[in-house]
Amino acid sequence: MRLCSRVANAAQAQSPTAWDYIASIVTVVIKIDNSALKQMLRRRIPKTLATALLVSVVATPSLWIFVTLPPLWRDVDAYLQTVYPPGPHTILVHGPLYCTVSRIPLWLGYLWAGSGPFVSLGQFIEHSELTDAGVSALILVQHVALWCGALYLIYACAQTLATRLWVALFFATQPLFYSFSQCVGSETLSLILMLFLAGAGLRLANRYPHIAAPDWVAITALLCCYILTRKINVVFVALLPVTIALLALQRQFRGIAVNWRHAMQTWLVCITTSIIALLWATTLTHLFCWRTHTPWRPKIGYTFIWRLNFLQPMELPARQRLLNKTAAKCRRLDSRQLISFLGDWLDEHGEWQPGQFARDAGSAFYSREKQNADVTFDLALNEVARGFLVPPAAPLRSVAMRDFDFATRHGETEIIESLFASTDYFFDHNDEMPQCAHLRTFSMSREQLLHLRKRAYLQWSSFLSFRVWFAVALLLLIIALLLNLTIASGTNTPSAIFAICIAIVGSVTLLLNSFFSAFGDRFMLPMIESLLIAILILLGAVLQSPRSSTPA
């Protein structure tokens, strides 16, 4: 009672504010006269209203897109990820995480629509059935997850409500995030998880060198999930070790006393957590394979078939020399036979068709094998890919760098338009996606579908290429560093370092992808998204007042 009376007297001694009036109204409505409750409401109501304001800003584009656009599809890949039973396509070719968790809202929508008999989730995963209700539920879950990821990152970028609001407004103006949330495909989950990963990584960088165990656990779990979404995301295991090393070096450069023994221990812990995340992802993949009786093997060789398009424009003598040199690196007889078959196939066909080549090669060498024919074919393809990639031949390096340069000249608009083009894939290949025929997306004509991509919100950033966004990020970085030298006293440095690292890792992801597969607009996603996240972080660092110490 004494404590309550003291709190009440302290509250009465203060001048009334708008929050006091709101708290008084709430306590009158609920018929409770409790001073402690009033104090709690004074603290909670501003935070709740601030969060509601940020949610409304982040969610508004989602609501517009959800109502305006039909669900988009990542062509036949999305169909395989959501319909095919657990097996090589949903575990080895595509990341198993999205192929598994996407079935939950699809199952709930199936039950809600009542379009068939009741089935358990396990049965539904084995025999999925697409319904409009299920696809809408999946899209809605993706949008809500996007909001959560955005808010998690925004709260890590800034501490005051005003700064968070500006950062949220910048996020809401980027149609890339919301367009992918409207799309069925593993790239959507990868995009959302990058927001969480960036938020956790930024918090870890700002807390350096005093990093707690829960921070390491969170970043390890997020990195594991991120790898399980797309295989190329394994590049991000280097993000935190590089960031931590640069943080230690910058402290030494600024004249701050560094305990190098503790710094080395922290760096080793960071490397260990990254390795653990990679091991978890690999172990879970093996577990999925064991559960579905799928022989585990890498599928990089199968993916590399699409990159073999660099051989097509080469002159015949040069191409033959390269094929002979690559065959000499292979130990497997069938790998050398595949390379010989590849040369003959290129001579007979005027245009490189990777799918047709894979079918022809499989039928030519493995059609007689009754067991493990696919496994043997994949192992041979893997060795062929290693022969071309280690080290990469000059023509391969040339085409990879050309694709990377081409990607830097484009931006969000090209990636968004590729989602409509991949959705349009159904109209010419409806036999490959039979369950999609009755869905709302494909009930409209292809002309109506493609016309939707011209909406102003989706097109406004067409003049902003990666290079333009890079210039914006560079300008914000310079401003943030200048503020460090004047009034910020180095508080922006961890954020700036993490922003630089995530932008570089995202660009490296696309560069490596250019060596492994033929260029596609969707491959620009990690590079563009990581750069936009870097801009978000730098924007928060620049706008955040260094004199403000009271978080919203």
Stockholm file with secondary structure:
# STOCKHOLM 1.0

chainA/1-552         MRLCSRVANAAQAQSPTAWDYIASIVTVVIKIDNSALKQMLRRRIPKTLATALLVSVVATPSLWIFVTLPPLWRDVDAYLQTVYPPGPHTILVHGPLYCTVSRIPLWLGYLWAGSGPFVSLGQFIEHSELTDAGVSALILVQHVALWCGALYLIYACAQTLATRLWVALFFATQPLFYSFSQCVGSETLSLILMLFLAGAGLRLANRYPHIAAPDWVAITALLCCYILTRKINVVFVALLPVTIALLALQRQFRGIAVNWRHAMQTWLVCITTSIIALLWATTLTHLFCWRTHTPWRPKIGYTFIWRLNFLQPMELPARQRLLNKTAAKCRRLDSRQLISFLGDWLDEHGEWQPGQFARDAGSAFYSREKQNADVTFDLALNEVARGFLVPPAAPLRSVAMRDFDFATRHGETEIIESLFASTDYFFDHNDEMPQCAHLRTFSMSREQLLHLRKRAYLQWSSFLSFRVWFAVALLLLIIALLLNLTIASGTNTPSAIFAICIAIVGSVTLLLNSFFSAFGDRFMLPMIESLLIAILILLGAVLQSPRSSTPA
#=GR chainA/1-552 SS CHHHHHHHHHHHHSCCCHHHHHHHHHHHHTTCCCHHHHHHHHHHHHHHHHHHHHHHHHHHHHHHHHHHSCCEECHHHHHHHHHSCSSHIIIIISCHHHHHHTHHHHHHHHHHHTCSCCCCHHHHHHSCCCCHHHHHHHHHHHHHHHHHHHHHHHHHHCSSHHHHHHHHHHHHTCHHHHHHHTEESHHHHHHHHHHHHHHHHHHHHHHTTCCCHHHHHHHHHHHHHHHHHCGGGGGGGGHHHHHHHHHHHHHHHTTCCCCHHHHHHHHHHHHHHHHHHHHHHHHHHHHHHHHTTCCCCCCHHHHHGGGGGGGTTSCHHHHHHHHHHHHHHCCSHHHHHHHHHHHHHHHHCSSCCHHHHHHHHHHHHSTTCCSSHHHHHHHHHHHHHHHHHTTBCHHHHHHHHHHHHHHHTCBHHHHHHHHHHHHHHHHHCGGGCGGGTTSGGGGSCHHHHHHGGGCHHHHTTTTCBHHHHHHHHHHHHHHHHHHIIIIITTTTHHHHHHHHHHHHHHHHHHHHHHHHSCCCGGGGHHHHHHHHHHHHHHHHHHHSCTTCCSCC
#=GC SS_cons         CHHHHHHHHHHHHSCCCHHHHHHHHHHHHTTCCCHHHHHHHHHHHHHHHHHHHHHHHHHHHHHHHHHHSCCEECHHHHHHHHHSCSSHIIIIISCHHHHHHTHHHHHHHHHHHTCSCCCCHHHHHHSCCCCHHHHHHHHHHHHHHHHHHHHHHHHHHCSSHHHHHHHHHHHHTCHHHHHHHTEESHHHHHHHHHHHHHHHHHHHHHHTTCCCHHHHHHHHHHHHHHHHHCGGGGGGGGHHHHHHHHHHHHHHHTTCCCCHHHHHHHHHHHHHHHHHHHHHHHHHHHHHHHHTTCCCCCCHHHHHGGGGGGGTTSCHHHHHHHHHHHHHHCCSHHHHHHHHHHHHHHHHCSSCCHHHHHHHHHHHHSTTCCSSHHHHHHHHHHHHHHHHHTTBCHHHHHHHHHHHHHHHTCBHHHHHHHHHHHHHHHHHCGGGCGGGTTSGGGGSCHHHHHHGGGCHHHHTTTTCBHHHHHHHHHHHHHHHHHHIIIIITTTTHHHHHHHHHHHHHHHHHHHHHHHHSCCCGGGGHHHHHHHHHHHHHHHHHHHSCTTCCSCC
//
